[in-house]
């Protein structure tokens, strides 16, 4: 019995460290959940929450006793010093912030990301979808990731920032530099990160100086420039803010679109239900997020004071990982959780997270996915897997195809 | 802010609301976002009470309070 536990602990450590161990995350999350809703890894000295209720409690009710900031973790580890530049960056990235600063900073972008603003952009977004789909040939295989999933968020970002679509690849070039400084950077990564942050901030300054006034309601750059005038943000933190939107909204949305379409290729009867009534797209969006979340695991949090989660005490200083993917298939919350069923009712999935850090782009993600699924279904085509192999990003945080060959076969689905 | 119609009493805690828009997305007849993108109740009688309770529970910020559980 004891050896079984140890074996599983090895498996957990391996899953966390090595992407080759992540060939079947759903099976891993199921095994993790079956150890109980809260698991302590001895090898990693970290906790894992995999139950729906437990994740819900942790994210919604425990906010005063949990920190999202890497600075808190550094404070728990004696002798770790974080440079002032990194500290400044961490203090601008919403997903690493705690209240009250988080609350105030998040409010700056509330209008930009609200439901009404997303609704306002719906026709534009449908236009993006149609433009992407027009580039594909009925009956011929195409890579859904390259042709659609990665295009749509890029178009949306450019539109929100008032940039030409041709600038989308340029936005991407700054991502690795920022990614390098989040987490545990080497001195080289930190230096490179600083350079990229300066470069990106210069680029945005140029954009701000050149662009015409307000692009539309909830125009992101205008909101940020206004916040700068009010003394809430600096030019460098505007750059971090925009980068945070790119980091938080690009891969996640692209991945979720792909995961949804992948699920449909595996469940033709569900695709049929959508083709019969394309207005089921909103339900299909929620189910595809529940069934295969592009964010599988939330970046770890630090417990500040002993925290009782459904009878398990997470001690002060503990590192906690939350598996949204596991919670989204918790049989205590969802009937027949391993099934992909777009007509599922009361689908209270946690794919957007929960609590004060609830996905800021959720309204946009919903509109974008809804329009994409609806337009695909409206063609009345069958959605089939292509003959070429699928490739996956087996990230610790994100799980999504990097290549998804599909065929839209004309005729009755 | 409470609803005018015959439904349960529904209140929004403006300090807690993060403007996620979840409530207005699922029950646009009951909830809407105001000029500041904070939720408010349009008509608490526009949906079955148990549905309002259910959507209230889905508020990520626990900003929705519903007076009585459904009978």
HADDOCK unambig.tbl for C-alpha pairs under 7 A between the chains (distance, minus, plus):
assign (segid A and resid 60 and name CA) (segid B and resid 60 and name CA) 6.83 0.50 0.50
assign (segid A and resid 60 and name CA) (segid B and resid 61 and name CA) 6.80 0.50 0.50
assign (segid A and resid 110 and name CA) (segid B and resid 19 and name CA) 6.51 0.50 0.50
assign (segid A and resid 110 and name CA) (segid B and resid 37 and name CA) 6.77 0.50 0.50
assign (segid A and resid 111 and name CA) (segid B and resid 37 and name CA) 6.04 0.50 0.50
assign (segid A and resid 114 and name CA) (segid B and resid 19 and name CA) 6.46 0.50 0.50
assign (segid A and resid 114 and name CA) (segid B and resid 20 and name CA) 6.56 0.50 0.50
assign (segid A and resid 114 and name CA) (segid B and resid 21 and name CA) 6.37 0.50 0.50
assign (segid A and resid 114 and name CA) (segid B and resid 37 and name CA) 6.53 0.50 0.50
assign (segid A and resid 115 and name CA) (segid B and resid 21 and name CA) 5.36 0.50 0.50
assign (segid A and resid 348 and name CA) (segid B and resid 58 and name CA) 6.82 0.50 0.50
assign (segid A and resid 354 and name CA) (segid B and resid 60 and name CA) 4.99 0.50 0.50
assign (segid A and resid 355 and name CA) (segid B and resid 60 and name CA) 4.49 0.50 0.50
assign (segid A and resid 355 and name CA) (segid B and resid 61 and name CA) 4.97 0.50 0.50
assign (segid A and resid 356 and name CA) (segid B and resid 18 and name CA) 6.91 0.50 0.50
assign (segid A and resid 356 and name CA) (segid B and resid 60 and name CA) 6.78 0.50 0.50
assign (segid A and resid 356 and name CA) (segid B and resid 61 and name CA) 5.71 0.50 0.50
assign (segid A and resid 358 and name CA) (segid B and resid 60 and name CA) 6.37 0.50 0.50
assign (segid A and resid 360 and name CA) (segid B and resid 20 and name CA) 6.84 0.50 0.50
